[in-house]
Amino acid sequence: MKKILLLCSAVLLWAGMQAQITDKDVVSHGSFKTKQFKNAPKRIFINSFNVYFQVFGSARASTTGGEMLGTLRGNTNVAMGVFLDGVDSKDFLEITTNAYNDYVEKLKNMGYEIISADEAEKASAFNGWVKKEGGELNSAQSVGFVKVTPERYTYFIKRETQKGKEKKGIFANTGVLSKDLNDAVIADVNMTFYFVEMKTFSNEFLGYSQVSGKPNFHFARLLGDVNNQVLSGVNYAFGKNLTATEAAINTTLKKGVWSSEPVFDKDTKFRESAAAASKPIPNYATVVFVNHNNMSASHYLTCNPDLFRNETSRMLKEFLDISLNRLKENID
């Protein structure tokens, strides 16, 4: 009986740890001369801190009609748009800001001085750049996602398009920026969450097309917009050596991490476009639809709001902690 209880406890412990982000889930591609961080000043500038939340998933499938084997078929065209329901703008801001504040506090506990935006603004690397205040949602970076920056956080971009897309230039200015700040460490943080998976199926022979969707909540390795791919990662670099930095410590996800908690009902599936029931439009929709007014939602996928907030916050903290531990290992 005792052996059975021990086995059950071990199984429960293993199941509970399944979704935890550990060193096994991350890679350090792009890191070099990591031990050199012992020689870097204990000053750090957080150059970027972005969390991307998928809030809208869409897909379209179609077939072209015509004569085939003596049968005349019409066109088929199926579209589906799925809204994230249960959490809204204030939740995304709170999750991001809390993660940022925890991250900053831990950097200070490691002995780092956080360089202010006012000081960084004087760097030659930011000549002509635009100073922006955080605490906003931006949907122009990638279709179906909102990019969230922490409240009471300031950052810089090279320019902003008329549609609100932020540009930082083709080449990173990290080395120049670090040198301008007397070889300070530069931190760049990007993290992404998905909530739905969309699939399409088309068969010209049968004259049939289908779009399906199901919950797929996870901390993703990559923001999948082909025009703006962003890896989930925390990168530290300092100094300037020719066109590169003196050293770098990069922490990126090896693959997506799925929560074991029932944030969404896993049995929920959508298989055709249907008119959405009458219900309030989420606040974030006013941001999403400004630049993509051709979107339309045929379904709502409702999450457990407490679990969504708890799980995203937990995974953000775990991932950031791994990056901090890697930094600490190379400065002690």
C-alpha positions, 0 to 999 in steps of 0.5 A: 500500500505504501508503495502504491501511495508513493507511486501515486505521489510521484505521478501527481508530482510529475504531472504537476511539473509537466508545464513548468519551464525549465532549462531543458525547454530553452537553448542558448543559440547566439551566446558567446564569450559569456564569462566576459559578463564578469567584466561588464559594468553592473548597469543595464538598459532594458531596450525592449520588453514585449509580450505578444498575445494572440487575440484573434485567429482567422482562416479561409478555405475555398474551391473554384467551381466548374465542370468536372466529370460531367458535373457542374459544381459551384464555388465554395468559400468558408471563412472563420474568425475566432475571438479570445473571450474572457480576458481583455486589455486590462488583463494583458497590461496587468500580466505584462506590467507585473512580469516586468516589475518582478524582472526589474526587482530581481535585476536590482537584487543582483546588484544592477542599476537600471539605466533610465530612458532619460539617460539612454535618450542621449546615446548616439544610437538613438539619434533621430529615434522616437521615444514611446511610453509603454502601457499600450496595446499595439495590433499593427506588429502582427495580424491577430496579435496585440503587442503589450508593453509594461506601464511606466516603461519607456522605450525607443523605436526608429520610426512608426508607420501610418498604420502604427507598426513600429520599426527598429531598423534592419540591423540591431544597434545593440553594440553602439548603444552599449558603447554609448552607455559606457559598455552597459548591458543591454537587455531585449525581451520578447515573449508570445502566447497563442490561444487557438489553432486554425486548420483548412481543408479544400478538395476541388474534386469534391467541391468541398472546403472546410475551416476548423479551429480548436484551443491551443493555448501555449507559450510559443517559441515563435511569433509566426507572422512570416513578415515579422518573425519574433523569437520568444527570448531574453537576450543580454549583450554588452560592449562593441567589437567591430560590428558586433557586441563584446559578449552575449547571453541569449535564452530562447525557447526550444519549443512551445510550452503548453499549460496542463491547466484547463485554461480552455475547454479542450473539447471545444471545436469549431468546424464551420463559419457561423454567425456570432451570438450577440455579445459585447465586443472586447475592448482590445477589438477596437485596437485590433480592427483599426488596421484590419477592418476586414476581419470578422468574428464568427466564434468566441473561444472563452477561457477561464480568466483566472487560469489564463492570468495565472498561467501566463504570469507563471510561465513569463516568470519562469522563463525570465527567471531562467534568463536571470539565472544564466546571467547570474552564473556568468557574473558571480 
